């Protein structure tokens, strides 16, 4: 496959993949009722304390990934999985994961446009997604900067953890948080399928070990869950209060390898 054709195919997939989730959730006639659940009212993120329960799974995923770097017995699993995917089956790389990591988040906006309202309005969900992605990216890139682990292809020492996977699972958790209790579980699961697929493709393209991907998944889920928990406080701190008639929009920014924020004040 030529580079030009491969690039064209990746761009087509980028625009078509969100339609899979959207079509599943917004089927016509009878099937539609199977995926849309009744909602009493359009509540927004309340930020009520929920204990450590929501953070146990993502923390466990990250811990396992870290142990594959520090504990040789677990690190052996990385090697075996690499042999299965790459060493015993040499193949051309196909970097579709550069696009699939955005699919769950795009689906959230597509569902809202289609009339299936999520948990938050446009401004709030954009802020939440932006902050979640910035946090996930900041954590993963910060760890990468320490040069903890050599990549499977030996291109550099920024293998652990997988930033692609972290951002993909942050987006999948974003879809989950916006539509849990509103759409059938199978629709929400679709976001995690794309996130997991993103992680698999990082291994398929010989860019990450299995432990990198597992840790990235934990970082992404943890980041989004944390932002949903603290966002009401951030919202009050930034002064975004409809009664005052003022909006402050803060979005993540990335330039020259650095993550920051840009803000817009509407008077």
Secondary structure as GFF3:
##gff-version 3
##sequence-region A 1 267
A	DSSP	alpha_helix	3	25	.	.	.	ID=ss1
A	DSSP	three_ten_helix	29	31	.	.	.	ID=ss2
A	DSSP	alpha_helix	32	35	.	.	.	ID=ss3
A	DSSP	alpha_helix	53	70	.	.	.	ID=ss4
A	DSSP	alpha_helix	72	82	.	.	.	ID=ss5
A	DSSP	pi_helix	83	87	.	.	.	ID=ss6
A	DSSP	alpha_helix	97	100	.	.	.	ID=ss7
A	DSSP	alpha_helix	103	113	.	.	.	ID=ss8
A	DSSP	alpha_helix	122	144	.	.	.	ID=ss9
A	DSSP	alpha_helix	163	179	.	.	.	ID=ss10
A	DSSP	alpha_helix	185	204	.	.	.	ID=ss11
A	DSSP	alpha_helix	210	238	.	.	.	ID=ss12
A	DSSP	three_ten_helix	242	244	.	.	.	ID=ss13
A	DSSP	beta_strand	247	255	.	.	.	ID=ss14
A	DSSP	beta_strand	258	266	.	.	.	ID=ss15
###
